[in-house]
Each structure stands twice: as C-alpha cells, then as structure tokens.
Amino acid sequence: MSSQEGVYIQLLVQEEKNVLNAISFLKLPGCIGKDTLFVALVHKSYAYENSGENRKLISNERLEFLGDAVLELVISEFLFNNYDLTEGEMSKARAVIGSETILSKVAQNIGLNNFLFLGKGEEMQGGRKKSSILSDALEALFAAIYLCCGYEKVKEYIINNMKEYIEDAVEGNLFLDYKTKLQEITQDYAKKLPEYILLNVSGPPHSRKYKVAVKLEDKILGIGEGFSKKFAEQLAAKAACEKIIEDKKEGKERNFKNGQSKKD
C-alpha cells in the first residue's frame, strides 16, 4: 500500500516494479520507503491521467518544495565547513550548484529520468529530457530520502552525487547564471538593469512553454523559450550575452545607453 497524505492506494504491479528498480539502480539508502519514493517519482501529468474515483494520485510538487530547502541546507553547510569563502562567494556557488541546469545534469547522471512516472502526453513531448522536470524530480528525491532516513543520509547522498559540481562551482569553472552575467554587462555600459518580459505562454496546463524577451530600455537584447519561466529567462539572457560577445569580436562596442555603436 502507498500512503499519500493520509490516502492509501494500491500500487499497480508495474508501478511497484519501477519503484523497486529505482531503489536498486539509484543506489538509494535501504531505509527509503517505496511509498514516499513513488510520490517523488510522480510527475503531475501522470497523477492527472491516472487518478479516478477509487485512486487519487498526487504529484511530487510538495516533495520538490521540501527537497529544495534540504538541498540548500546541505550545500550551505558543506561550503561553510570545507571552504574559506566569503558570504557572497558561498551564495554565488550555492546558486550555481542548485540551478536547474546542474540539477538536471545530476538527475541524468544517476539515471533518475529512467524511473519517472510521466503522462502519455508528457512522455511523447520528451519529458524525460526536460531540465525542469528532472531538476524538480531530483529535489523531490532528496526530500523522500530526508523524510525516510534523516538528514545525515540525505546529506551523504547529495554530496556523493554532486561533489564534482560543488568543486567546479567553488573554483569558478561553472558559468550558468547568465542573468547575473548580463546584469554585470549592462551595468558597465548603461548603469541600468535589464528587464524580462513574458511574451507568450503556450501548451496544456501540465506542459507549459514560456517565451521571454530581455530588454534594456526599449531594445530587445535576446529571446528565450523553455518549459519554465525561470529557464526561459536564463536562455534569453544567454542569447543576449552571446550577441554582445559576438559584436565585440566583430570590433563593435555597443553603447546600450543611447543605442549607438562605435568602433573599438
């Protein structure tokens, strides 16, 4: 039986098999409960498609919320205890380590994508490769370990699977926060901050797609599209940064304050 916030359901044979395989393949602690793990693996599209009068599933969204906090504490403690960094340096490293991009990479590295329960539509749209789904599921997994096994076990699991990214972030070898980079560039040129505008939202409720533009005053610097607003903003900032760098390589120094270009 599986318990979901006080509601007990009977796992289907294939569901239970998938959960048991996940415990083994993901090298999870023996104390992990298959009921809690099942919820951690359920995407909202699967919960929506497979719920009925006698069987109501919930998604991993609540666990993802808790897992985000657990991850932040583990990374913060690890940085504090193992590196001589300033508060600002620790905050920057933690933001990179806990980014959607890194978490989705970790999820793929451990094979978490193979065990997610996705709705048929999400499956057809390549949901197992979407960074937003993978990062959320990984945080939900951290929460499941925390609830079933305690803080020390989840800390051990997180550090074992993320240590190389922690080290790279501390050494400055991970550059993922394009929004911060773009902000630094525009501050240098125009002494102003870029603005992110939501252009469009498309797709069904369980698979939204966001299109975002980044502007400085009235000039569009870049456009990004992704399955979360946050990720779309990062892609828009990335496009803007790449365009600025390319302009510089061509010998053009953009003056974002007045919209003019001048030769270096």
Secondary structure, 3 states (H helix, E strand, C coil): CEEECCEEECCCHHHHHHHHHHHHHCCCCCCCCHHHHHHHHECHHHHHHCCCCCCCCCCCHHHHHHHHHHHHHHHHHHHHHHCCCCHHHHHHHHHHHCCHHHHHHHHHHHCHHHHCECCHHHHHCCHHHCHHHHHHHHHHHHHHHHHHHCHHHHHHHHHHHHHHHHHHHHCCCCCCCHHHHHHHHHHHHHCCCCEEEEEEEECCHHHCEEEEEEEECCEEEEEEEECCHHHHHHHHHHHHHHHHHHHHHCCEEEECCCCEEEEC
